[in-house]
């Protein structure tokens, strides 16, 4: 009795699957695109412009910090050479000065890194927002079903990164 109940259900199930599969095979092919976000942030003109802007904004401060590192090293080398000829009091005073200068340098370096990271994030966020608008525009205009970013593997056939970079570059000429 159980076999007789299952046979009509199985047959009905196979027929239903066949009916569902037929329209799917006749439907338009699925359109998928892939965007390499790292390449966009590295190669697009707005990304390069943002990097140049950051270098201009932080270059002098970075140079000043590097100069301060050099001066501190020269002072430390000088103290090391003269340590045997200095009085205990003078040697201790100069060592304290070096420690204080090093502490000040480390504080300035941390502040610099924090400021730079914050500004870089701001610039990157602006580029990501612009890239997302471009990707959405490509998605809608070219009728994609799915666009993914940063996949583990993607065929060059679905890679639209160059198209996104080209659109970003074209958009940056007007800005």
N, C-alpha and C positions, 0 to 999 in steps of 0.2 A: 504494500500500500504506500509506503514511504517513497519508493522509487517512482511510482506513478504520479505523485504530487511534485516531486523534484523535477521530473522531465519537462513538464510544461513550463515551470518556472525557469529552468535553465535555458530552454528554447526561447522563451520570452526575453530573458536577459541578453542573450546573444543577438537577438533581433534588435533590441533597444540599443545595444552598443553599436551595432552596424548602422543604425539610423543616425546615431550621434556622430559617428566617425565620417559618414558620407559628407555632411555639410562642412565638417572641419577640413577635409581634404580638398574641397572645392573653394574654401575660404582663401583670402589673400595671405601670402606668406608673411610670417612674423618678421617685423623689422626691428633689429637690435643694433645699438651703437655702443661704443666704448670710448671713454675719455681718460687719458693718462693725466691725472691732476698734477703730478710732479713736473711733467714736461711743460704743462701750461704755465705753472708758476716759475719755471726756469727759462722758457724760451719765448714767451709772449712779450711783445713790446711794452705793455704796461708793467709787467713784472721787472723787466730790465730798467725801465724808467724809475720804478720804486726803489730798486737797489741803488741806482745812481743817486737818488734823492737822499737815501739813508746814509750813503757814503759821504755825501756833501754835508749832511747834518751832523754826523758823528765823527768824521775824519779828524778834525782838529783836536777834539777831546781825546780820541784814541792816541794820536801822536803825542799829546801832552802827557798822557799816562805812560806811554813807552819811554818818553824822555825822563820822566820821574823815576822809572825803573832803572834806567841807565845811571842816573845820578846817584841813586841809592846804592847800586852795585859799586860804583867808583868809591863812594864814601866807605862802604864796608871793606873793600880791598885796601884802601888807605889805612883804615883802623887796624886791619890785620897786620900790615907791614910795620906800623908804628907802635903796635901794642907793647912790645918789649921796652921801648924807650919812654913810654908815657907813665905818669904817676898813676897809682891805683885810682885816685879820685877822678883824674882826667879820663882815664880809660872807661870807668863806670859811667861818667857823664855822657861820653860819646856813644857808648853802647845803648844807653837809655834813649838818646836822640835817634839812633838808628832804629830801635824797636818802635818808637813813636812814629817815625817817618814811614816805616813798613806798615804799621797799623793803619795810618792815614791812607797810604797807597791802596791797601786791600779794601778799605771802605769805599774809596773812590772807584775802584775797579768793579766792586759789586754794584754800586749805584749805576755806573756806566752800563754794565751788562743788563741790569733790570730795565733801565730806560731804553736801551737798544732793543731788547726783547719786546717791550711794550709797543714801541713804534713799529717794529717789524711786523708784529701781529696785527696792528691797525692797518698797515699797508697791505699785508697779505689778505686780510678780511675784505678790503675793498676790491682787490683783484678777484677773489673767489666769488664775491657777489656779482661782479660784472661777468665773470665766466659762466656762472649759473644762469644769468639772464640770456647770454648767447646760446648756451646749451638748450635752454627752454625754447628759444626762438627756432633753433635748428630742429628740435623735437617736433614743434608744431608745424613749421613750414614743410618739412620733409616727411611728415606723418610717420614718425617712429612710434613703435609700441613700447620700447624700453631703451633707456640710455643709462649705462652704469659707469661708475668711476672707480678706478683703482682695483680692477679685478686681478685675481691671481694669474689667470691666463686669458688671453684674448687674441683672436685671429686678426691679422692685419686687415682682413676683409671688413670687419666691423669697427675698426679703429677710426674714429672721427676727430682725433686730437688735432691733426693738422688743420682741419676745417675750423675748429674752435679757435686755434691760435690765429689763423688768417682773419677770422671775423673780429677777434679782439684787437689785432693789429690795425685793421681797417677802422675800427671804432676809436682807437687811440689817436689816430691822425687828426680827428676833429676836436680832440681835447687838449 
